[in-house]
Amino acid sequence: MTLAERIAGRIRTGGAITVAEFMAAALQDPEGGYYRRDDPLGRGGDFTTAPEISQMFGEMLGLWCAADWLTAGRPAPFRLVELGPGRGTLMADALRATAHVPGFHAAMRLHLVESSPGLRRCQGALLAPFAPSWHDRLEDVPRGPVWLLANEFLDALPVHQMVRTQAGWRERGVALGPDGALAFTDTLPAPAELVPACDHPPGTVVERRPLGEAVAAETARRIAAEGGGGLFVDYGYAEGQGDTLQAVAEHARVPVLETPGSVDLSAHVAFADIARAARQAGAAAWGPVTQGLFLRGLGIVERADRLAAARPDARAVLAAALHRLIGAGAMGTLFKVLAITPPGAPPPPGFASTEPGAAP
Ligand SMILES: C[S@@+](CC[C@H](N)C(=O)[O-])C[C@H]1O[C@@H](n2cnc3c(N)ncnc32)[C@H](O)[C@@H]1O
């Protein structure tokens, strides 16, 4: 039985499910979920992420951690954590770039939070020399100062969609249409804690991601209590609303409900909600700034020049990768970066022009 048939059976028995429940099943069902199959990423996969475009991305994020660790007084030992490490490429590049930072590797304990058994195998193959530990949840990572990286992790966590109908707020769900196929419905009662604080005109959709906020809060609690820093990189908006749920297969948009488990599902990250959750948990949250601004501030253009000088034959490839990562209209503006630091810490690298904001 396909995952779509099993989801339809669940709806026949128990009624419509929320969009968040649909997304959780489509991505994480132990038998048919998208992230439970072998390597969905990479050049031959459904989509390409920044670390798979160029080594420079992981190098910059690794150097961000090392620079912030030096500013914090080189605590040892510390946890280097990645949420959703994909094929392990980002972390491998980050660790290569930081190999010569005195004491950094010796003090580092590597922890990977990953739900996919296939991707855990990929990560293990690349990162074995650093003896990583794997965890299902951030809560399972042992205590201690923590530097944490998460690229395109939050966008894969389920979203609830609140819909302002003529009759008030409802939660969007997935039901069965007249033909028996999966279909959206705007008839579920909206849980009070997910209803937006201010009203909106009928037709408005507001996405809420309690799991993402919980991850931000847990990151913030750890960093506020024990020191460290965190970076969340994702596509999304600083403020805004709308239906951003999308399905992607073989680098193209496809219908969201048709083939759950075979296609990637994601939704934009509402960075204001993530920042608020982090601040309420006691940390400072910086940004978001655009990925382009952030990577430029860390020196990615100079790094590309050095790589091109060493490999003149690769100059055009490097220029194209650099443009994809920092170009306006490419990932440089669509993707945003949010940093979490202990309260009262100086601006972390790449955030000098921003304010940490205050807890509401
Ligand atoms: C879009 S991929 C990004 C991979 C990688 N960070 C990159 O940039 O290439 C999402 C990653 O998060 C993992 N993931 C998604 N949901 C998860 C969850 N609830 N718990 C742990 N890992 C999860 C996926 O298996 C995958 O490694």
The ligand as a Gaussian input file, in Angstrom:
#p B3LYP/6-31G(d) Opt

LIG

0 1
 C       16.524000      19.962000       3.272000
 S       17.581000      18.814000       4.021000
 C       19.000000      19.851000       4.313000
 C       20.261000      19.062000       4.451000
 C       21.539000      19.853000       4.739000
 N       21.426000      20.696000       5.902000
 C       21.962000      20.657000       3.541000
 O       21.964000      21.882000       3.617000
 O       22.304000      20.058000       2.523000
 C       16.857000      18.568000       5.609000
 C       17.666000      17.725000       6.559000
 O       17.011000      17.686000       7.816000
 C       16.750000      16.318000       8.173000
 N       15.496000      16.332000       8.903000
 C       14.281000      16.741000       8.450000
 N       13.364000      16.682000       9.433000
 C       14.011000      16.246000      10.536000
 C       13.606000      15.995000      11.876000
 N       12.344000      16.180000      12.261000
 N       14.533000      15.559000      12.750000
 C       15.816000      15.376000      12.363000
 N       16.256000      15.590000      11.110000
 C       15.371000      16.020000      10.201000
 C       16.703000      15.603000       6.847000
 O       16.854000      14.220000       6.932000
 C       17.855000      16.290000       6.134000
 O       19.105000      15.832000       6.591000

